[in-house]
Amino acid sequence: MKTKIISILLIALFFSCNKTSTEKTETASTESVSSTFKPANLQEQVIYNRAIEAVIWGVPAVNFELLNESLASAKGNFNEIIYWSGLINSKNQTLTPNPDVVYINPLYDTRKGPVVLEIPPAEGSSSITGSLDDGWQTAIEDIGPAGVDKGKGGKYLILPPDYKDKVPAGYIPMPSSTYTGFAILRSNLTDGSPNDLKRAIDYGKRVKIYPYSQASNPPETKFVDLLQVPFSNTIPYNFHFFELLNQFIQREPWLTRDLVMVDFLKSIGIEKDKPFEADARRKEILNAAIKEAHNWIDNEYNNAFQAPFYEGTKWALPVSQDFVKAIGSNYTIPNSYPVRERAIAYSIAYFSAKHLGTGQFYLISIKDNKGQDLDGSKLYQLHLPPNVPVKLYWSVTAYDRETHALIKDMKYFSRASTTPGIQKNSDGSVDIYFGAKAPAGKESNWVPTDPKGKFELLARFYGPEKGFFEKTWKMGDVTEVK
């Protein structure tokens, strides 16, 4: 009994959450500890507890480290740009990627000094929506028409931690809390035609990245095309998670806000400037802990839909306002560090915007109008009323509910206002169908699903307008077609 009490106190010590959520979590955790993990002594119980905390705290860091691991496998490197020379397919197993844009992703490394990221000005229908994120996936700033440059383009100067020198005129300073990081840039489409796709790719390849030390004569930017290259960033809820977390810790500086974790990580074997080693028993403990953490995160993700965006529906943005505010302030709001909410957000995504709702907004649904999980063996309909209040485009994408990645081996994954041939109703509204088989005559508005698994939907609104947030336009729930 004493061991269980210590377990609960340690978990409660580092994370604060509302009473109802806490009670559910502690009950589930206690039951799981007694049924799946049997500590030999108090020391093993402490290792187990602290490993759970390390997972919840370390999700965004590991998420980014996976990006670096996949980059190395693809023969890419920092201060280069990975891109997809077409709309992505399921070879891209990153978390909830957008299959209706062209991705241009620079990765930076400032360990040898500042790095320049050049963004071209928006021209006609060519524009970029995106953000520059540090290694914790915290947005430093947004980029493009909805970002700092306001569509004029410019030279963003990415600065290493604790950089003290004066930023030269003509550059937009981007102070990074980590040495390495990335930008998620989307070159937007208009009608999705082959010519439109080529235009978006050509425009995206005008982005440049190079060391500031070579700014007087910049080298040519290297682009690594990943369209046909397997690229996986789904979080490994096993021992490899801790190996990736150790790699991040060894490369990046400790931030003041995270110093409490120095001793937590030391307890499980991760310590700066020392090798990470674990014998068979410790691996067993860490694998048990990460399974428990995964269950907890998934449970909290489910609970995050209890406050819907549209009253009476199952559509929600499953992140808290505390987390959105924390990202916008780079976690500088006193008495607020929503690590719990951060873990939920980065368990399903690998990107954050500095000003959510300016360039884009997202809604997710995991259940139909009757509150049942979305089942890939069934057929569903989603009705979008006419005149969706967006400046750029809208889209709805189906993802694997378990991995939050694109459903493997499907012909396509979404329907969007930019999808060629999409059918509109006489009033301008659109009906989209999701299921293993297309309804007769509706193939152009159908998104295939895996009949053997569950799925989730993510609706994107790029360039959302006032009416979207005032909810004068409302999207209904997904309904099963009998």
C-alpha positions as CSV (number, residue, x, y, z in Angstrom):
1,M,0.0,0.0,0.0
2,K,2.8,2.4,0.9
3,T,4.3,1.8,-2.6
4,K,1.1,2.7,-4.4
5,I,0.7,5.9,-2.3
6,I,4.2,7.0,-3.2
7,S,3.4,6.3,-6.9
8,I,0.3,8.5,-6.9
9,L,2.1,11.3,-5.0
10,L,5.0,11.4,-7.4
11,I,2.7,11.6,-10.4
12,A,0.6,14.3,-8.8
13,L,3.7,16.3,-7.9
14,F,4.8,17.2,-11.4
15,F,1.5,17.6,-13.2
16,S,-1.5,19.6,-12.3
17,C,-4.9,18.8,-13.9
18,N,-8.5,19.3,-13.1
19,K,-10.0,17.1,-10.4
20,T,-12.2,14.9,-12.5
21,S,-9.5,14.2,-15.0
22,T,-7.0,13.5,-12.2
23,E,-9.3,11.1,-10.4
24,K,-9.8,9.1,-13.6
25,T,-6.1,9.1,-14.5
26,E,-5.0,8.0,-11.0
27,T,-7.5,5.3,-10.8
28,A,-6.5,3.9,-14.1
29,S,-2.8,4.2,-13.3
30,T,-3.1,2.5,-9.9
31,E,-5.1,-0.4,-11.4
32,S,-2.6,-0.8,-14.2
33,V,0.4,-0.8,-11.8
34,S,-1.1,-3.6,-9.8
35,S,-1.9,-5.7,-12.8
36,T,1.0,-5.2,-15.2
37,F,4.0,-3.9,-13.3
38,K,5.3,-5.6,-10.2
39,P,8.2,-3.6,-8.6
40,A,10.7,-5.6,-6.7
41,N,11.4,-2.6,-4.4
42,L,10.7,1.1,-3.9
43,Q,13.6,2.0,-6.2
44,E,12.0,0.2,-9.1
45,Q,8.7,1.9,-8.4
46,V,10.4,5.3,-8.5
47,I,12.1,4.5,-11.9
48,Y,8.7,3.4,-13.2
49,N,7.0,6.5,-12.1
50,R,9.6,8.9,-13.3
51,A,9.8,7.1,-16.7
52,I,6.1,7.8,-17.1
53,E,6.7,11.5,-16.3
54,A,9.6,11.5,-18.7
55,V,7.4,10.2,-21.6
56,I,4.7,12.8,-21.0
57,W,7.2,15.6,-20.7
58,G,9.4,14.4,-23.6
59,V,6.8,13.8,-26.3
60,P,7.6,16.9,-28.4
61,A,11.4,16.4,-28.1
62,V,11.1,12.8,-29.2
63,N,8.7,13.8,-32.0
64,F,11.4,16.1,-33.4
65,E,14.1,13.6,-32.9
66,L,12.2,11.2,-35.0
67,L,12.2,13.8,-37.8
68,N,16.0,13.9,-37.5
69,E,16.2,10.1,-37.6
70,S,14.1,9.9,-40.7
71,L,16.1,12.7,-42.3
72,A,19.3,10.7,-41.8
73,S,17.7,7.6,-43.2
74,A,16.7,9.6,-46.3
75,K,20.4,10.8,-46.7
76,G,19.5,14.3,-45.8
77,N,21.1,16.7,-43.3
78,F,20.5,19.8,-41.3
79,N,20.6,23.2,-43.1
80,E,18.9,21.5,-46.0
81,I,15.3,21.3,-47.2
82,I,13.3,18.2,-47.4
83,Y,10.3,18.5,-49.7
84,W,7.7,16.4,-51.6
85,S,7.6,16.9,-55.3
86,G,3.9,16.2,-55.4
87,L,1.0,15.6,-52.9
88,I,2.2,13.2,-50.2
89,N,1.2,9.5,-50.1
90,S,1.2,7.0,-47.2
91,K,5.0,6.5,-47.5
92,N,4.9,9.7,-45.4
93,Q,3.9,8.3,-41.9
94,T,4.3,11.5,-40.0
95,L,1.6,12.6,-37.6
96,T,-1.5,14.1,-39.3
97,P,0.3,15.5,-42.4
98,N,-1.7,17.6,-44.9
99,P,-2.1,15.7,-48.3
100,D,-3.5,18.8,-50.1
101,V,-0.4,21.1,-50.1
102,V,3.2,20.9,-51.2
103,Y,5.5,20.5,-48.1
104,I,8.7,22.5,-48.0
105,N,10.5,21.7,-44.7
106,P,13.9,23.3,-43.9
107,L,15.8,21.9,-40.9
108,Y,18.3,24.1,-39.2
109,D,21.4,23.6,-37.0
110,T,22.9,26.7,-35.3
111,R,25.7,24.9,-33.4
112,K,28.2,26.7,-35.7
113,G,26.4,30.0,-35.7
114,P,23.2,31.7,-37.0
115,V,21.4,30.3,-40.0
116,V,19.5,32.3,-42.7
117,L,16.1,31.1,-44.0
118,E,15.0,33.1,-47.0
119,I,11.2,33.2,-47.8
120,P,10.0,34.5,-51.2
121,P,7.3,37.1,-51.4
122,A,3.7,36.0,-52.1
123,E,2.9,36.4,-55.7
124,G,-0.5,36.1,-57.2
125,S,-1.8,32.6,-56.1
126,S,1.6,31.6,-54.8
127,S,1.9,31.8,-51.0
128,I,3.3,30.0,-48.0
129,T,1.6,29.1,-44.8
130,G,3.8,27.9,-42.0
131,S,5.9,28.4,-38.9
132,L,9.5,28.1,-37.7
133,D,9.6,25.8,-34.7
134,D,12.4,25.0,-32.2
135,G,13.4,21.5,-31.2
136,W,10.6,21.4,-28.6
137,Q,8.2,22.1,-31.5
138,T,7.4,25.5,-30.0
139,A,6.7,28.1,-32.7
140,I,9.2,30.8,-32.8
141,E,7.1,32.7,-35.3
142,D,4.7,32.3,-38.2
143,I,5.9,32.7,-41.7
144,G,4.3,34.0,-44.9
145,P,1.2,36.3,-45.4
146,A,-0.2,35.3,-41.9
147,G,3.3,35.6,-40.4
148,V,6.0,38.2,-39.6
149,D,6.8,39.0,-43.2
150,K,3.1,39.6,-44.1
151,G,3.6,38.1,-47.5
152,K,6.5,40.3,-48.4
153,G,9.0,37.5,-47.9
154,G,12.3,38.2,-46.2
155,K,15.5,36.8,-44.6
156,Y,14.8,35.2,-41.2
157,L,17.9,34.9,-39.1
158,I,17.7,31.9,-36.8
159,L,19.8,32.5,-33.7
160,P,21.3,29.9,-31.4
161,P,20.5,29.8,-27.7
162,D,21.8,32.7,-25.7
163,Y,23.0,34.6,-28.8
164,K,24.2,38.0,-27.7
165,D,25.5,39.8,-30.9
166,K,23.6,42.5,-32.6
167,V,21.3,41.3,-35.4
168,P,22.3,43.1,-38.7
169,A,19.8,45.3,-40.5
170,G,17.6,43.6,-43.1
171,Y,17.1,40.4,-41.1
172,I,14.2,39.2,-39.1
173,P,15.6,37.7,-35.8
174,M,14.4,34.2,-34.8
175,P,15.8,33.4,-31.4
176,S,15.8,29.6,-30.9
177,S,15.8,28.0,-27.5
178,T,17.5,24.9,-29.1
179,Y,20.4,24.5,-31.5
180,T,18.3,22.6,-34.0
181,G,14.8,22.9,-35.2
182,F,12.7,23.1,-38.4
183,A,10.1,25.0,-40.4
184,I,6.9,23.4,-41.7
185,L,6.1,25.4,-44.8
186,R,3.1,24.6,-47.1
187,S,3.1,25.9,-50.6
188,N,-0.7,26.3,-51.2
189,L,-2.7,25.1,-54.2
190,T,-5.7,26.8,-55.8
191,D,-7.4,24.2,-58.1
192,G,-5.2,21.1,-57.7
193,S,-4.5,20.8,-61.5
194,P,-1.1,19.5,-62.8
195,N,-0.2,23.1,-63.7
196,D,-1.2,24.3,-60.3
197,L,0.8,21.6,-58.6
198,K,3.9,22.5,-60.6
199,R,3.4,26.2,-59.8
200,A,3.3,25.4,-56.0
201,I,6.4,23.2,-56.2
202,D,8.4,25.8,-58.2
203,Y,7.4,28.5,-55.8
204,G,8.3,26.4,-52.7
205,K,11.7,25.7,-54.1
206,R,12.5,29.4,-54.0
207,V,12.9,29.0,-50.3
208,K,16.6,29.0,-49.3
209,I,18.6,28.0,-46.2
210,Y,22.3,28.6,-45.5
211,P,24.8,29.6,-42.7
212,Y,24.8,33.3,-42.0
213,S,28.6,33.1,-42.2
214,Q,28.2,32.5,-45.9
215,A,25.5,35.2,-46.5
216,S,27.8,37.3,-48.7
217,N,28.0,34.4,-51.2
218,P,25.3,31.9,-50.2
219,P,25.8,28.3,-51.3
220,E,23.0,26.7,-53.3
221,T,20.3,25.2,-51.1
222,K,20.1,21.4,-51.2
223,F,16.5,20.0,-51.6
224,V,15.9,16.3,-50.7
225,D,12.8,14.9,-52.5
226,L,10.9,12.4,-50.3
227,L,7.9,11.8,-52.4
228,Q,8.8,8.1,-53.0
229,V,10.9,7.7,-49.8
230,P,9.5,6.0,-46.7
231,F,9.5,8.6,-43.9
232,S,8.1,7.6,-40.5
233,N,7.5,9.8,-37.6
234,T,4.9,7.9,-35.6
235,I,5.9,7.9,-32.0
236,P,7.4,4.5,-30.9
237,Y,5.9,3.7,-27.5
238,N,8.7,1.3,-26.6
239,F,12.3,1.5,-25.4
240,H,13.4,3.3,-28.5
241,F,11.5,6.4,-27.2
242,F,14.0,6.7,-24.4
243,E,16.9,6.3,-26.8
244,L,15.6,9.2,-28.9
245,L,15.0,11.3,-25.8
246,N,18.6,10.7,-24.7
247,Q,19.9,11.8,-28.2
248,F,17.9,15.1,-27.8
249,I,19.2,15.7,-24.3
250,Q,22.8,15.1,-25.3
251,R,22.6,17.7,-28.2
252,E,20.3,20.4,-26.7
253,P,20.7,22.8,-23.7
254,W,18.7,22.4,-20.6
255,L,16.0,25.1,-20.3
256,T,15.4,26.7,-17.0
257,R,11.7,25.7,-17.1
258,D,12.7,22.0,-17.3
259,L,15.5,21.7,-14.7
260,V,13.2,19.6,-12.4
261,M,13.5,16.9,-15.1
262,V,17.3,16.6,-14.7
263,D,17.0,14.4,-11.7
264,F,13.9,12.6,-13.1
265,L,15.9,11.5,-16.2
266,K,18.9,10.6,-14.2
267,S,16.7,8.2,-12.3
268,I,15.9,6.3,-15.4
269,G,19.5,6.4,-16.8
270,I,19.6,9.5,-19.0
271,E,22.2,12.0,-18.0
272,K,24.0,14.7,-20.0
273,D,27.5,13.8,-21.3
274,K,27.0,10.2,-20.2
275,P,26.1,7.1,-22.2
276,F,22.5,5.8,-21.8
277,E,22.7,2.2,-20.8
278,A,20.0,-0.1,-19.5
279,D,20.2,-3.7,-18.4
280,A,17.4,-6.2,-19.1
281,R,15.4,-5.4,-16.0
282,R,15.5,-1.6,-16.5
283,K,14.4,-2.1,-20.2
284,E,11.5,-4.1,-18.8
285,I,10.6,-1.4,-16.4
286,L,10.9,1.4,-19.1
287,N,8.8,-0.6,-21.6
288,A,6.1,-1.1,-19.0
289,A,6.1,2.6,-18.1
290,I,5.8,3.8,-21.7
291,K,2.9,1.5,-22.3
292,E,1.2,3.0,-19.3
293,A,2.1,6.5,-20.5
294,H,0.7,5.7,-24.0
295,N,-2.6,4.5,-22.5
296,W,-2.8,7.7,-20.3
297,I,-2.1,10.0,-23.3
298,D,-4.7,8.2,-25.5
299,N,-7.3,8.4,-22.7
300,E,-6.6,12.1,-22.2
301,Y,-6.9,12.6,-26.0
302,N,-10.4,11.1,-25.9
303,N,-11.4,13.3,-23.0
304,A,-10.2,16.4,-24.8
305,F,-13.3,16.2,-27.1
306,Q,-15.7,16.9,-24.2
307,A,-15.7,20.7,-25.1
308,P,-16.8,20.8,-28.8
309,F,-16.1,23.7,-31.1
310,Y,-19.7,23.6,-32.4
311,E,-22.2,23.0,-29.5
312,G,-23.9,19.7,-29.8
313,T,-21.3,18.2,-32.2
314,K,-18.3,15.9,-32.0
315,W,-15.9,18.4,-33.7
316,A,-13.2,19.9,-31.4
317,L,-9.7,21.2,-31.3
318,P,-8.3,18.7,-28.7
319,V,-5.9,21.1,-27.1
320,S,-6.6,23.4,-24.2
321,Q,-6.6,27.2,-24.3
322,D,-3.7,27.0,-21.7
323,F,-1.6,25.2,-24.2
324,V,-2.4,27.6,-27.1
325,K,-1.5,30.5,-24.8
326,A,1.7,28.8,-23.7
327,I,2.8,28.2,-27.3
328,G,2.1,31.9,-28.1
329,S,4.2,33.1,-25.2
330,N,7.0,30.4,-25.4
331,Y,5.9,29.2,-22.0
332,T,6.6,32.4,-20.2
333,I,3.2,32.9,-18.6
334,P,3.7,32.8,-14.8
335,N,2.4,29.8,-12.9
336,S,1.5,27.9,-16.2
337,Y,3.4,25.1,-17.8
338,P,0.8,22.8,-19.4
339,V,3.0,19.7,-20.0
340,R,0.0,17.4,-19.8
341,E,-1.8,19.2,-22.6
342,R,1.4,19.5,-24.6
343,A,1.8,15.8,-24.6
344,I,-1.7,15.3,-26.0
345,A,-1.1,17.8,-28.8
346,Y,2.2,16.4,-29.9
347,S,1.0,12.8,-29.7
348,I,-1.1,13.6,-32.8
349,A,0.9,16.4,-34.5
350,Y,4.5,17.6,-35.1
351,F,4.0,21.3,-35.6
352,S,2.7,24.4,-33.8
353,A,1.6,27.8,-35.0
354,K,2.5,30.9,-33.1
355,H,-0.9,32.5,-33.7
356,L,-3.4,29.7,-34.1
357,G,-6.4,30.9,-36.2
358,T,-4.5,33.5,-38.2
359,G,-3.2,31.4,-41.0
360,Q,-5.0,28.1,-40.3
361,F,-7.4,26.4,-37.9
362,Y,-8.1,22.7,-37.2
363,L,-11.0,20.6,-36.0
364,I,-10.9,16.9,-35.3
365,S,-13.6,14.3,-34.9
366,I,-13.2,10.7,-33.7
367,K,-16.9,9.8,-33.4
368,D,-20.1,10.0,-35.4
369,N,-23.2,11.8,-34.5
370,K,-24.3,9.0,-32.2
371,G,-21.1,9.0,-30.3
372,Q,-19.7,5.8,-31.9
373,D,-16.0,5.5,-33.0
374,L,-15.5,6.0,-36.7
375,D,-15.2,2.4,-38.1
376,G,-13.4,1.9,-41.4
377,S,-15.8,-0.9,-42.5
378,K,-18.8,1.4,-42.4
379,L,-19.9,4.3,-44.8
380,Y,-20.2,7.8,-43.5
381,Q,-21.4,11.1,-44.8
382,L,-20.2,14.6,-43.9
383,H,-22.2,17.7,-45.1
384,L,-20.4,21.0,-45.5
385,P,-22.8,23.9,-45.9
386,P,-22.1,26.4,-48.7
387,N,-19.8,29.4,-48.5
388,V,-17.2,28.0,-46.1
389,P,-15.6,31.1,-44.6
390,V,-12.0,30.7,-45.7
391,K,-9.7,32.8,-47.9
392,L,-7.6,29.9,-49.2
393,Y,-9.2,26.5,-48.9
394,W,-10.8,23.8,-46.7
395,S,-10.0,20.1,-46.6
396,V,-11.0,17.0,-44.6
397,T,-8.5,14.2,-44.2
398,A,-8.9,10.6,-42.8
399,Y,-6.1,9.2,-40.6
400,D,-5.5,5.9,-38.9
401,R,-6.9,6.3,-35.4
402,E,-4.1,4.3,-33.8
403,T,-1.1,6.0,-35.3
404,H,-2.6,9.4,-36.3
405,A,-0.8,9.0,-39.7
406,L,-2.2,8.5,-43.2
407,I,-4.1,5.2,-43.7
408,K,-1.6,3.0,-45.5
409,D,-1.9,2.1,-49.2
410,M,-4.9,4.2,-50.0
411,K,-5.3,5.9,-53.4
412,Y,-5.9,9.2,-51.7
413,F,-6.7,10.5,-48.2
414,S,-8.8,13.6,-48.3
415,R,-11.2,15.8,-50.2
416,A,-10.7,19.5,-50.4
417,S,-12.1,22.7,-52.0
418,T,-8.9,22.4,-54.2
419,T,-9.7,18.7,-55.3
420,P,-10.2,18.6,-59.0
421,G,-13.7,17.3,-60.0
422,I,-15.2,17.5,-56.5
423,Q,-19.0,17.6,-56.8
424,K,-21.1,20.4,-55.3
425,N,-24.8,20.4,-54.6
426,S,-27.1,22.9,-56.3
427,D,-26.8,25.2,-53.3
428,G,-23.0,25.1,-53.3
429,S,-22.8,22.7,-50.3
430,V,-20.6,19.6,-50.5
431,D,-21.1,16.1,-49.2
432,I,-18.1,14.0,-48.5
433,Y,-18.1,10.2,-47.9
434,F,-15.8,8.1,-45.9
435,G,-15.7,4.3,-46.1
436,A,-14.1,1.2,-47.6
437,K,-16.2,1.4,-50.7
438,A,-17.4,4.5,-52.6
439,P,-21.2,5.1,-52.9
440,A,-22.4,4.9,-56.5
441,G,-21.8,8.1,-58.4
442,K,-19.9,9.7,-55.6
443,E,-16.4,8.6,-56.2
444,S,-15.1,12.1,-56.6
445,N,-16.3,13.0,-53.1
446,W,-15.2,9.8,-51.4
447,V,-12.3,9.1,-49.1
448,P,-11.3,5.5,-48.7
449,T,-10.8,3.9,-45.3
450,D,-9.3,0.6,-44.0
451,P,-12.2,-1.8,-43.2
452,K,-10.0,-3.4,-40.5
453,G,-9.4,-0.3,-38.4
454,K,-10.8,2.8,-36.9
455,F,-10.1,6.3,-38.3
456,E,-10.3,9.9,-37.3
457,L,-11.0,13.0,-39.3
458,L,-9.2,16.3,-39.4
459,A,-10.8,19.3,-41.0
460,R,-8.5,22.2,-42.1
461,F,-9.5,25.8,-42.7
462,Y,-6.7,27.9,-44.3
463,G,-7.2,31.6,-44.1
464,P,-10.2,31.3,-41.8
465,E,-12.4,34.4,-41.8
466,K,-14.5,36.1,-39.2
467,G,-17.6,34.1,-39.8
468,F,-15.7,30.9,-39.0
469,F,-14.9,31.9,-35.5
470,E,-18.3,33.6,-35.0
471,K,-19.8,30.2,-36.0
472,T,-22.3,31.7,-38.4
473,W,-21.2,28.8,-40.6
474,K,-21.4,25.4,-38.9
475,M,-20.3,22.0,-39.9
476,G,-22.4,19.1,-38.8
477,D,-21.4,15.7,-37.5
478,V,-20.4,12.7,-39.5
479,T,-23.4,10.4,-39.9
480,E,-23.5,6.7,-40.9
481,V,-25.1,5.9,-44.2
482,K,-27.3,2.8,-43.9
